[in-house]
Amino acid sequence: MRDFRRIFANSYLLGDLPKGCKYCVKGAKLVLFLTGRCPLNCWYCTISKARWQKDIVLANERVVKKTSDVVEEAKLQKAMGAGLTGGEPFAVFRRTLNYVKLLKKIFGKKFHLHLYTSGFKVSFTMLKSLQKAGLDEIRFHVTASNSWDVVEEALKLDWDVGIEIPVIPEQEELIKDIVVRADEISVKFINLNELEVSERNEKILLEKGYVLKENAPTAVEGSEETALRILKFARKNTKRIFVHYCSAATKNVYQLQNRWKRRARSIKEAYEVIDENGFLVKGVIYSDEPKKLANELIKKYNIPFSHLKVKNDRIETSIKLVKLISRKEKMRCYVVKQLPIWKPWDVERIPIVNGKPLSNFQILHRQKLQR
């Protein structure tokens, strides 16, 4: 009898990990959001209000204005493949097909492409066009009995066919039926995603009696336990299908941090360091005249130009230098942690006084005194 095992970030696996997932957990998959348009309205969908039914394209967090933006983002990430998602990619089929062709042309046959779809109103001709263009893997979100027709059509082509669905506790028996049928028709894998809460589905989840899992910002209580029961069922009742339970932590912490680290290595300045979360860490000095002050500091402290720059109307340098400067000058100095994304933003700013970062208690006390 086959058995399942625990893998990274509290995820579990029966069999082998889908190839698309292998790249994804390394942070090596570009997330290509092709449109927010979708003909379905699944109550558990986590797509944000800012994207829902909006016809926009994003490469990771980057808004795409032209196709070269996608290529540049993939290069900065050092991506080994891309996951095509939405919304519903087939709602903009021509766009989806063109991106498959473009990415294969630019990055070659080994650049792994997988696509996520409900299969709604998808024809065999459309499937064949994508497979011929180079799509390596297709994942179906099985929502109703008629979804199986398009899954069986996809199985006629030479690519990896899988199913990917959220683990909704109230649908445990339905999911078990899906697993058995998928195994019977030779679907290669099924991904069971931990049910998550978002700004758009929060109200209905609460109405259904669901609550957040303790110490998990987005995961819904009971989803993981349901997934483990389904894995035990699959171990006994299937022969060949791979079953992968993907926890919210795997998606929102493990793979995301790995993706940030890959991009950070491409864009980091000489004075920045990458921490364990994938954030760019640096020293920052605020000034009303940052360019003038930067030139003065470079001359006074004999700092190489590559180790002190003016960015976003502030001076950026190394933590070592900002500590040195804060001991000798009265300036607004900070240690800053920044997300290494297209439009970076500061995750944390810690004031430095006399060469030492302030503790949370000192920061709060300082703020009270300033009021």
Backbone hydrogen bonds in HBPLUS format (Angstrom, degrees):
<---DONOR---> <-ACCEPTOR-->    atom                        ^
c    i                          cat <-CA-CA->   ^        H-A-AA   ^      H-
h    n   atom  resd res      DA  || num        DHA   H-A  angle D-A-AA Bond
n    s   type  num  typ     dist DA aas  dist angle  dist       angle   num
A0005-ARG N   A0013-LEU O   2.89 MM   8  5.42 151.2  1.97 141.2 146.0     1
A0013-LEU N   A0005-ARG O   2.85 MM   8  5.42 152.4  1.93 150.1 159.4     2
A0007-ILE N   A0011-SER O   2.71 MM   4  5.36 174.1  1.71 146.0 148.0     3
A0011-SER N   A0008-PHE O   2.94 MM   3  5.77 153.2  2.02 128.6 135.6     4
A0012-TYR N   A0245-TYR O   3.10 MM 233  5.09 147.7  2.21 131.9 141.7     5
A0245-TYR N   A0012-TYR O   2.82 MM 233  5.09 160.6  1.85 148.9 154.8     6
A0014-LEU N   A0243-VAL O   2.75 MM 229  4.98 160.4  1.79 152.8 158.7     7
A0243-VAL N   A0014-LEU O   2.89 MM 229  4.98 154.0  1.96 139.3 147.7     8
A0021-CYS N   A0018-PRO O   2.97 MM   3  5.27 122.5  2.31 104.3 118.8     9
A0022-LYS N   A0018-PRO O   3.08 MM   4  6.45 145.5  2.20 150.6 161.0    10
A0022-LYS N   A0019-LYS O   3.12 MM   3  5.08 121.8  2.47  94.0 108.7    11
A0023-TYR N   A0019-LYS O   3.36 MM   4  6.76 153.7  2.43 152.1 156.2    12
A0024-CYS N   A0020-GLY O   3.06 MM   4  6.20 153.4  2.13 139.3 147.7    13
A0025-VAL N   A0021-CYS O   2.95 MM   4  6.07 170.2  1.96 159.0 157.2    14
A0026-LYS N   A0023-TYR O   3.19 MM   3  5.29 133.8  2.41  98.2 110.9    15
A0028-ALA N   A0023-TYR O   2.97 MM   5  5.16 151.3  2.05 163.1 153.9    16
A0027-GLY N   A0024-CYS O   2.81 MM   3  5.16 156.6  1.86 112.4 120.2    17
A0080-MET N   A0028-ALA O   2.73 MM  52  5.29 160.5  1.77 144.4 149.7    18
A0030-LEU N   A0081-GLY O   2.90 MM  51  6.24 166.5  1.91 144.2 140.6    19
A0083-GLY N   A0030-LEU O   2.79 MM  53  6.16 158.6  1.83 166.6 171.3    20
A0060-ASN N   A0031-VAL O   2.73 MM  29  4.87 175.1  1.73 152.2 151.5    21
A0032-LEU N   A0083-GLY O   2.92 MM  51  5.88 160.3  1.96 152.0 157.9    22
A0085-THR N   A0032-LEU O   2.99 MM  53  6.19 166.0  2.01 153.9 154.8    23
A0033-PHE N   A0058-LEU O   2.82 MM  25  5.01 150.5  1.91 156.7 161.7    24
A0058-LEU N   A0033-PHE O   2.93 MM  25  5.01 155.4  1.99 138.8 146.9    25
A0034-LEU N   A0085-THR O   2.87 MM  51  6.04 165.0  1.89 159.2 156.2    26
A0036-GLY N   A0054-LYS O   2.75 MM  18  4.72 138.4  1.92 148.4 154.7    27
A0053-GLN N   A0036-GLY O   2.77 MM  17  4.53 144.9  1.89 124.5 114.2    28
A0088-GLU N   A0037-ARG O   2.79 MM  51  6.09 152.3  1.87 167.6 158.4    29
A0045-CYS N   A0042-CYS O   3.13 MM   3  5.49 168.3  2.15 116.7 120.2    30
A0051-ARG N   A0048-SER O   3.07 MM   3  5.39 147.1  2.18 104.5 113.9    31
A0052-TRP N   A0048-SER O   2.86 MM   4  5.96 151.9  1.94 156.6 165.7    32
A0054-LYS N   A0051-ARG O   2.98 MM   3  5.26 165.8  2.00 130.9 130.0    33
A0056-ILE N   A0054-LYS O   2.95 MM   2  5.67 128.5  2.22 107.8  92.5    34
A0064-VAL N   A0057-VAL O   2.94 MM   7  5.44 175.3  1.94 147.9 146.4    35
A0059-ALA N   A0062-ARG O   2.85 MM   3  5.08 153.4  1.92 147.1 152.1    36
A0062-ARG N   A0059-ALA O   2.96 MM   3  5.08 158.6  2.00 127.6 127.3    37
A0069-ASP N   A0066-LYS O   2.93 MM   3  5.65 152.5  2.00 120.1 127.9    38
A0070-VAL N   A0067-THR O   3.07 MM   3  5.46 129.6  2.33 106.8 118.2    39
A0071-VAL N   A0067-THR O   3.37 MM   4  6.81 158.5  2.42 148.3 153.5    40
A0072-GLU N   A0068-SER O   2.90 MM   4  6.06 163.7  1.93 149.0 153.4    41
A0073-GLU N   A0069-ASP O   2.98 MM   4  6.12 160.2  2.02 144.7 150.1    42
A0074-ALA N   A0070-VAL O   3.00 MM   4  6.20 157.3  2.05 148.4 154.5    43
A0075-LYS N   A0071-VAL O   3.02 MM   4  6.27 152.1  2.10 146.9 154.5    44
A0076-LEU N   A0072-GLU O   2.91 MM   4  6.19 159.5  1.95 153.0 158.3    45
A0077-GLN N   A0073-GLU O   3.03 MM   4  6.17 151.0  2.11 144.5 152.1    46
A0078-LYS N   A0074-ALA O   3.03 MM   4  5.96 114.4  2.48 129.2 145.3    47
A0079-ALA N   A0074-ALA O   2.94 MM   5  5.18 170.6  1.94 157.3 158.8    48
A0078-LYS N   A0075-LYS O   2.99 MM   3  4.80 141.4  2.15  94.5 106.5    49
A0112-HIS N   A0080-MET O   3.11 MM  32  6.53 142.9  2.25 146.7 137.3    50
A0082-ALA N   A0112-HIS O   2.83 MM  30  6.40 145.7  1.95 153.0 162.0    51
A0114-HIS N   A0082-ALA O   3.14 MM  32  6.63 159.1  2.19 157.5 163.9    52
A0084-LEU N   A0114-HIS O   2.74 MM  30  6.11 170.9  1.75 162.3 163.6    53
A0116-TYR N   A0084-LEU O   3.00 MM  32  6.36 154.9  2.06 170.4 177.4    54
A0091-ALA N   A0088-GLU O   2.86 MM   3  5.43 158.0  1.91 119.1 126.6    55
A0092-VAL N   A0089-PRO O   3.17 MM   3  5.64 156.3  2.23 108.2 115.2    56
A0096-THR N   A0092-VAL O   2.97 MM   4  6.23 160.9  2.01 156.4 162.7    57
A0097-LEU N   A0093-PHE O   2.84 MM   4  6.07 167.3  1.86 161.9 164.1    58
A0098-ASN N   A0094-ARG O   2.97 MM   4  6.13 157.0  2.03 145.7 152.2    59
A0099-TYR N   A0095-ARG O   3.03 MM   4  6.29 152.0  2.11 148.7 155.7    60
A0100-VAL N   A0096-THR O   3.08 MM   4  6.38 153.4  2.15 149.1 156.3    61
A0101-LYS N   A0097-LEU O   3.07 MM   4  6.35 164.7  2.10 150.8 154.5    62
A0102-LEU N   A0098-ASN O   2.86 MM   4  6.03 159.1  1.90 145.9 152.4    63
A0103-LEU N   A0099-TYR O   2.93 MM   4  5.97 174.5  1.93 151.2 152.8    64
A0104-LYS N   A0100-VAL O   3.15 MM   4  6.23 160.1  2.19 147.0 152.5    65
A0105-LYS N   A0101-LYS O   2.96 MM   4  6.05 150.1  2.05 144.1 153.0    66
A0106-ILE N   A0102-LEU O   2.91 MM   4  6.12 161.7  1.94 156.9 161.1    67
A0107-PHE N   A0103-LEU O   2.93 MM   4  5.79 165.0  1.95 144.4 149.5    68
A0108-GLY N   A0104-LYS O   2.83 MM   4  4.78 135.3  2.03 121.1 129.5    69
A0111-PHE N   A0108-GLY O   3.20 MM   3  5.74 160.8  2.24 114.5 120.4    70
A0136-ASP N   A0113-LEU O   2.97 MM  23  5.33 136.6  2.17 136.5 149.7    71
A0137-GLU N   A0113-LEU O   3.14 MM  24  6.44 138.8  2.31 152.9 155.8    72
A0115-LEU N   A0137-GLU O   2.97 MM  22  6.45 143.9  2.11 142.6 152.5    73
A0139-ARG N   A0115-LEU O   2.77 MM  24  6.04 160.4  1.81 169.0 175.0    74
A0117-THR N   A0139-ARG O   2.93 MM  22  6.26 161.3  1.96 169.3 175.5    75
A0141-HIS N   A0117-THR O   2.71 MM  24  5.94 153.8  1.78 148.0 154.4    76
A0122-VAL N   A0119-GLY O   3.30 MM   3  5.28 145.3  2.43 129.5 120.0    77
A0127-LEU N   A0123-SER O   3.11 MM   4  6.46 161.8  2.15 148.8 153.6    78
A0128-LYS N   A0124-PHE O   2.85 MM   4  6.03 163.7  1.88 153.6 157.9    79
A0129-SER N   A0125-THR O   3.02 MM   4  6.20 151.1  2.11 143.0 150.4    80
A0130-LEU N   A0126-MET O   3.14 MM   4  6.44 157.7  2.19 150.8 155.5    81
A0131-GLN N   A0127-LEU O   2.95 MM   4  6.21 163.8  1.98 155.2 160.0    82
A0132-LYS N   A0128-LYS O   2.90 MM   4  5.97 159.4  1.94 146.3 152.2    83
A0133-ALA N   A0129-SER O   3.00 MM   4  6.10 142.1  2.14 136.7 147.0    84
A0134-GLY N   A0130-LEU O   3.15 MM   4  6.44 122.8  2.49 137.8 151.1    85
A0135-LEU N   A0130-LEU O   3.03 MM   5  5.63 167.6  2.04 150.7 146.6    86
A0134-GLY N   A0131-GLN O   3.18 MM   3  5.28 145.0  2.30  97.8 107.9    87
A0160-ASP N   A0136-ASP O   3.09 MM  24  6.40 171.9  2.10 152.3 150.0    88
A0138-ILE N   A0160-ASP O   2.93 MM  22  6.40 159.4  1.97 168.1 173.9    89
A0162-GLY N   A0138-ILE O   2.92 MM  24  6.25 161.4  1.95 160.7 163.2    90
A0140-PHE N   A0162-GLY O   2.92 MM  22  6.30 161.3  1.96 136.2 138.3    91
A0164-GLU N   A0140-PHE O   2.89 MM  24  5.83 159.7  1.93 133.1 137.9    92
A0147-SER N   A0144-ALA O   2.96 MM   3  5.49 157.5  2.01 115.3 122.6    93
A0148-TRP N   A0145-SER O   3.29 MM   3  6.02 157.0  2.35 116.3 120.8    94
A0149-ASP N   A0146-ASN O   3.31 MM   3  5.68 145.4  2.44 105.3 113.2    95
A0151-VAL N   A0147-SER O   3.31 MM   4  6.62 152.0  2.40 144.9 153.0    96
A0152-GLU N   A0148-TRP O   2.95 MM   4  6.13 162.9  1.98 153.2 156.2    97
A0153-GLU N   A0149-ASP O   3.07 MM   4  6.36 144.8  2.20 139.5 149.6    98
A0154-ALA N   A0150-VAL O   2.96 MM   4  6.15 156.1  2.02 144.2 150.0    99
A0155-LEU N   A0151-VAL O   3.08 MM   4  6.39 141.4  2.23 143.5 153.8   100
A0156-LYS N   A0153-GLU O   3.14 MM   3  5.58 159.3  2.18 110.6 117.1   101
A0157-LEU N   A0154-ALA O   3.10 MM   3  5.72 167.6  2.12 119.0 122.9   102
A0159-TRP N   A0157-LEU O   3.17 MM   2  6.00 125.0  2.48 107.0  92.0   103
A0188-LYS N   A0161-VAL O   2.94 MM  27  5.79 139.8  2.10 160.9 172.5   104
A0163-ILE N   A0189-PHE O   3.00 MM  26  6.45 145.6  2.12 137.8 148.4   105
A0191-ASN N   A0163-ILE O   2.70 MM  28  6.17 157.9  1.75 158.7 163.9   106
A0165-ILE N   A0191-ASN O   3.04 MM  26  6.43 159.3  2.08 172.6 171.2   107
A0193-ASN N   A0165-ILE O   2.89 MM  28  6.04 165.6  1.91 147.4 151.1   108
A0167-VAL N   A0193-ASN O   2.73 MM  26  5.76 150.8  1.82 168.9 162.0   109
A0171-GLN N   A0168-ILE O   2.73 MM   3  5.38 159.7  1.77 127.7 135.0   110
A0172-GLU N   A0169-PRO O   3.31 MM   3  5.46 149.5  2.41 119.5 115.7   111
A0175-ILE N   A0171-GLN O   2.91 MM   4  6.15 160.1  1.95 161.1 166.8   112
A0176-LYS N   A0172-GLU O   3.03 MM   4  6.33 152.8  2.11 147.7 155.0   113
A0177-ASP N   A0173-GLU O   3.06 MM   4  6.36 152.7  2.14 144.9 151.8   114
A0178-ILE N   A0174-LEU O   2.97 MM   4  6.31 149.9  2.06 145.7 154.5   115
A0179-VAL N   A0175-ILE O   2.92 MM   4  6.21 158.4  1.96 151.8 156.8   116
A0180-VAL N   A0176-LYS O   3.08 MM   4  6.35 161.7  2.12 149.2 153.2   117
A0181-ARG N   A0177-ASP O   2.99 MM   4  6.19 168.6  2.00 152.1 155.4   118
A0182-ALA N   A0178-ILE O   2.86 MM   4  5.94 162.2  1.89 151.7 157.3   119
A0183-ASP N   A0179-VAL O   3.04 MM   4  6.21 153.6  2.11 144.2 151.0   120
A0184-GLU N   A0180-VAL O   3.00 MM   4  6.25 153.9  2.07 148.0 155.3   121
A0185-ILE N   A0181-ARG O   3.11 MM   4  6.40 148.1  2.22 152.0 158.7   122
A0187-VAL N   A0182-ALA O   2.91 MM   5  5.13 166.2  1.93 159.3 156.1   123
A0186-SER N   A0183-ASP O   3.26 MM   3  5.14 161.4  2.29 101.7 106.8   124
A0242-PHE N   A0188-LYS O   3.06 MM  54  6.33 173.4  2.07 142.7 144.5   125
A0190-ILE N   A0242-PHE O   2.83 MM  52  6.30 141.7  1.97 154.3 166.7   126
A0244-HIS N   A0190-ILE O   2.97 MM  54  6.30 167.7  1.98 159.8 163.5   127
A0192-LEU N   A0244-HIS O   2.71 MM  52  5.99 169.3  1.73 157.2 160.5   128
A0246-CYS N   A0192-LEU O   2.84 MM  54  6.01 155.0  1.90 143.1 151.3   129
A0194-GLU N   A0246-CYS O   3.01 MM  52  6.23 158.1  2.06 162.9 158.2   130
A0220-VAL N   A0195-LEU O   2.96 MM  25  5.61 152.1  2.04 159.9 153.9   131
A0197-VAL N   A0218-THR O   2.83 MM  21  5.22 153.4  1.90 145.0 153.8   132
A0202-GLU N   A0198-SER O   3.02 MM   4  5.61 129.7  2.28 150.8 157.8   133
A0205-LEU N   A0201-ASN O   3.08 MM   4  6.23 158.1  2.13 158.1 165.1   134
A0206-LEU N   A0202-GLU O   3.03 MM   4  6.22 159.3  2.07 153.1 158.1   135
A0207-GLU N   A0203-LYS O   2.96 MM   4  6.23 151.2  2.05 144.4 153.3   136
A0208-LYS N   A0204-ILE O   2.98 MM   4  6.17 138.4  2.16 139.1 149.2   137
A0210-TYR N   A0205-LEU O   2.98 MM   5  5.44 154.6  2.05 160.2 152.1   138
A0209-GLY N   A0206-LEU O   3.00 MM   3  5.02 156.0  2.05 102.1 109.2   139
A0221-GLU N   A0211-VAL O   2.85 MM  10  5.79 166.2  1.86 157.6 162.4   140
A0213-LYS N   A0219-ALA O   2.85 MM   6  5.62 169.7  1.86 143.2 144.3   141
A0216-ALA N   A0213-LYS O   3.27 MM   3  5.53 135.4  2.48 138.4 130.3   142
A0223-SER N   A0220-VAL O   3.36 MM   3  6.06 167.0  2.38 134.0 137.4   143
A0226-THR N   A0222-GLY O   3.10 MM   4  6.18 152.3  2.18 139.8 147.2   144
A0227-ALA N   A0223-SER O   2.95 MM   4  6.23 155.7  2.00 148.1 155.0   145
A0228-LEU N   A0224-GLU O   2.98 MM   4  6.30 153.0  2.05 151.4 158.0   146
A0229-ARG N   A0225-GLU O   3.18 MM   4  6.47 149.7  2.27 141.4 149.0   147
A0230-ILE N   A0226-THR O   3.00 MM   4  6.32 151.5  2.09 148.7 157.0   148
A0231-LEU N   A0227-ALA O   2.90 MM   4  6.20 150.9  1.98 147.8 155.8   149
A0232-LYS N   A0228-LEU O   3.05 MM   4  6.29 156.7  2.11 143.8 149.3   150
A0233-PHE N   A0229-ARG O   2.98 MM   4  6.22 150.9  2.07 141.6 150.0   151
A0234-ALA N   A0230-ILE O   2.79 MM   4  6.05 157.6  1.84 149.4 155.7   152
A0235-ARG N   A0231-LEU O   2.90 MM   4  6.11 151.1  1.99 146.7 154.2   153
A0236-LYS N   A0233-PHE O   3.15 MM   3  5.42 129.4  2.42 101.1 113.4   154
A0237-ASN N   A0233-PHE O   2.91 MM   4  6.01 143.7  2.04 148.5 160.1   155
A0238-THR N   A0234-ALA O   3.02 MM   4  5.29 129.0  2.29 146.1 141.9   156
A0250-THR N   A0247-SER O   3.11 MM   3  5.23 123.2  2.45  96.8 110.3   157
A0251-LYS N   A0247-SER O   3.31 MM   4  6.74 158.9  2.36 149.9 153.9   158
A0252-ASN N   A0248-ALA O   2.79 MM   4  5.84 173.1  1.79 159.9 161.9   159
A0253-VAL N   A0249-ALA O   2.89 MM   4  5.12 136.6  2.08 132.1 137.7   160
A0254-TYR N   A0249-ALA O   3.03 MM   5  6.44 157.1  2.08 153.5 160.0   161
A0255-GLN N   A0250-THR O   2.86 MM   5  6.04 177.5  1.86 167.9 167.7   162
A0257-GLN N   A0253-VAL O   2.88 MM   4  5.76 161.2  1.92 146.6 152.0   163
A0258-ASN N   A0254-TYR O   3.15 MM   4  6.35 157.7  2.20 145.6 152.0   164
A0259-ARG N   A0255-GLN O   2.89 MM   4  6.12 149.6  1.98 143.5 152.0   165
A0260-TRP N   A0256-LEU O   2.91 MM   4  6.21 159.4  1.95 151.0 156.4   166
A0261-LYS N   A0257-GLN O   2.93 MM   4  6.14 156.4  1.98 148.0 154.4   167
A0262-ARG N   A0258-ASN O   3.12 MM   4  6.34 155.3  2.18 144.0 149.7   168
A0263-ARG N   A0259-ARG O   3.14 MM   4  6.42 162.6  2.17 151.8 155.9   169
A0264-ALA N   A0260-TRP O   2.72 MM   4  5.84 158.6  1.77 152.4 159.7   170
A0265-ARG N   A0261-LYS O   3.04 MM   4  6.18 154.3  2.11 146.0 150.9   171
A0266-SER N   A0263-ARG O   2.97 MM   3  5.24 134.7  2.19 102.7 115.5   172
A0267-ILE N   A0263-ARG O   3.20 MM   4  6.52 141.0  2.36 148.7 159.5   173
A0268-LYS N   A0264-ALA O   2.91 MM   4  5.56 138.1  2.08 157.1 160.6   174
A0272-GLU N   A0269-GLU O   3.13 MM   3  5.34 161.9  2.16 110.1 115.7   175
A0273-VAL N   A0281-VAL O   3.06 MM   8  5.25 158.1  2.11 143.3 150.3   176
A0281-VAL N   A0273-VAL O   2.76 MM   8  5.25 169.2  1.77 160.1 163.8   177
A0275-ASP N   A0279-PHE O   3.04 MM   4  5.56 159.3  2.08 152.5 158.4   178
A0278-GLY N   A0275-ASP O   3.03 MM   3  5.39 159.9  2.07 112.8 119.3   179
A0280-LEU N   A0338-GLN O   2.84 MM  58  5.06 166.0  1.86 154.5 153.2   180
A0338-GLN N   A0280-LEU O   2.83 MM  58  5.06 156.2  1.88 140.5 148.7   181
A0282-LYS N   A0336-VAL O   3.01 MM  54  5.47 154.1  2.08 150.3 158.5   182
A0336-VAL N   A0282-LYS O   2.88 MM  54  5.47 167.6  1.90 157.1 161.3   183
A0283-GLY N   A0317-THR O   2.76 MM  34  5.02 165.5  1.78 146.0 144.3   184
A0317-THR N   A0283-GLY O   2.86 MM  34  5.02 162.2  1.89 144.2 145.7   185
A0284-VAL N   A0334-TYR O   2.86 MM  50  5.12 158.2  1.91 146.5 149.5   186
A0334-TYR N   A0284-VAL O   2.82 MM  50  5.12 145.9  1.94 152.7 159.8   187
A0285-ILE N   A0315-ILE O   2.84 MM  30  5.01 158.5  1.89 142.6 148.7   188
A0315-ILE N   A0285-ILE O   2.95 MM  30  5.01 166.6  1.97 163.4 158.9   189
A0286-TYR N   A0332-ARG O   3.02 MM  46  5.46 160.9  2.05 151.6 156.6   190
A0293-LEU N   A0289-GLU O   3.04 MM   4  6.21 170.2  2.05 161.9 165.1   191
A0294-ALA N   A0290-PRO O   2.82 MM   4  5.86 153.7  1.89 145.3 153.0   192
A0295-ASN N   A0291-LYS O   3.17 MM   4  6.38 161.3  2.20 146.9 150.1   193
A0296-GLU N   A0292-LYS O   3.18 MM   4  6.46 154.2  2.25 145.2 152.4   194
A0297-LEU N   A0293-LEU O   2.90 MM   4  6.16 159.6  1.94 154.7 159.7   195
A0298-ILE N   A0294-ALA O   2.97 MM   4  6.15 158.5  2.02 151.8 157.4   196
A0299-LYS N   A0295-ASN O   3.19 MM   4  6.37 158.6  2.24 143.7 148.5   197
A0300-LYS N   A0296-GLU O   2.88 MM   4  6.01 165.6  1.90 150.9 155.8   198
A0301-TYR N   A0297-LEU O   2.93 MM   4  5.81 165.4  1.95 148.2 151.8   199
A0302-ASN N   A0298-ILE O   2.96 MM   4  5.31 108.4  2.49 126.2 138.0   200
A0303-ILE N   A0298-ILE O   3.06 MM   5  4.67 144.5  2.19 122.2 132.4   201
A0307-HIS N   A0304-PRO O   2.91 MM   3  5.41 159.6  1.95 117.1 124.0   202
A0309-LYS N   A0316-GLU O   2.94 MM   7  5.35 158.7  1.99 152.1 158.6   203
A0316-GLU N   A0309-LYS O   2.73 MM   7  5.35 170.3  1.74 167.6 171.1   204
A0311-LYS N   A0314-ARG O   2.84 MM   3  5.49 153.0  1.91 166.4 169.3   205
A0314-ARG N   A0311-LYS O   3.00 MM   3  5.49 137.2  2.18 113.4 124.5   206
A0322-VAL N   A0318-SER O   3.03 MM   4  6.26 162.4  2.06 150.4 155.4   207
A0323-LYS N   A0319-ILE O   3.02 MM   4  6.14 150.3  2.11 147.9 155.2   208
A0324-LEU N   A0320-LYS O   3.12 MM   4  6.34 154.8  2.18 141.2 148.2   209
A0325-ILE N   A0321-LEU O   2.84 MM   4  6.09 167.2  1.86 156.8 159.6   210
A0326-SER N   A0322-VAL O   2.99 MM   4  6.00 153.4  2.06 137.1 144.3   211
A0327-ARG N   A0323-LYS O   3.23 MM   4  6.45 132.2  2.47 137.9 148.5   212
A0327-ARG N   A0324-LEU O   3.17 MM   3  5.38 138.5  2.35 100.1 111.4   213
A0328-LYS N   A0325-ILE O   3.07 MM   3  5.25 134.3  2.28 100.9 113.3   214
A0329-GLU N   A0325-ILE O   2.76 MM   4  5.71 143.1  1.89 158.9 169.2   215
A0352-ILE N   A0333-CYS O   2.86 MM  19  5.35 157.2  1.91 136.6 133.8   216
A0335-VAL N   A0350-ILE O   2.83 MM  15  5.13 154.7  1.89 143.9 151.2   217
A0350-ILE N   A0335-VAL O   2.85 MM  15  5.13 168.0  1.87 152.0 156.2   218
A0337-LYS N   A0348-GLU O   2.91 MM  11  5.14 161.8  1.94 147.8 151.8   219
A0347-VAL N   A0337-LYS O   2.73 MM  10  5.51 150.6  1.81 146.7 156.7   220
A0348-GLU N   A0337-LYS O   3.35 MM  11  5.14 159.1  2.39 135.7 136.9   221
A0339-LEU N   A0345-TRP O   3.06 MM   6  5.72 169.1  2.07 156.5 154.6   222
A0358-LEU N   A0351-PRO O   2.96 MM   7  5.84 157.6  2.01 166.3 167.2   223
A0353-VAL N   A0356-LYS O   3.00 MM   3  5.42 161.4  2.04 146.9 141.5   224
A0356-LYS N   A0353-VAL O   3.09 MM   3  5.42 165.2  2.11 112.7 117.4   225
A0363-ILE N   A0359-SER O   2.93 MM   4  6.22 155.7  1.99 154.2 161.3   226
A0364-LEU N   A0360-ASN O   3.03 MM   4  6.24 164.1  2.06 149.5 153.0   227
A0365-HIS N   A0361-PHE O   2.94 MM   4  6.14 161.3  1.98 151.1 156.5   228
A0366-ARG N   A0362-GLN O   2.88 MM   4  5.97 152.6  1.95 143.6 151.4   229
A0367-GLN N   A0363-ILE O   2.95 MM   4  6.17 154.3  2.02 148.0 154.7   230
A0368-LYS N   A0364-LEU O   3.09 MM   4  6.35 153.3  2.16 146.1 152.5   231
A0369-LEU N   A0365-HIS O   3.12 MM   4  6.41 155.2  2.18 145.6 151.6   232
A0370-GLN N   A0366-ARG O   3.10 MM   4  6.34 140.8  2.26 142.3 152.8   233
A0371-ARG N   A0368-LYS O   3.27 MM   3  5.39 151.2  2.36 100.5 108.7   234
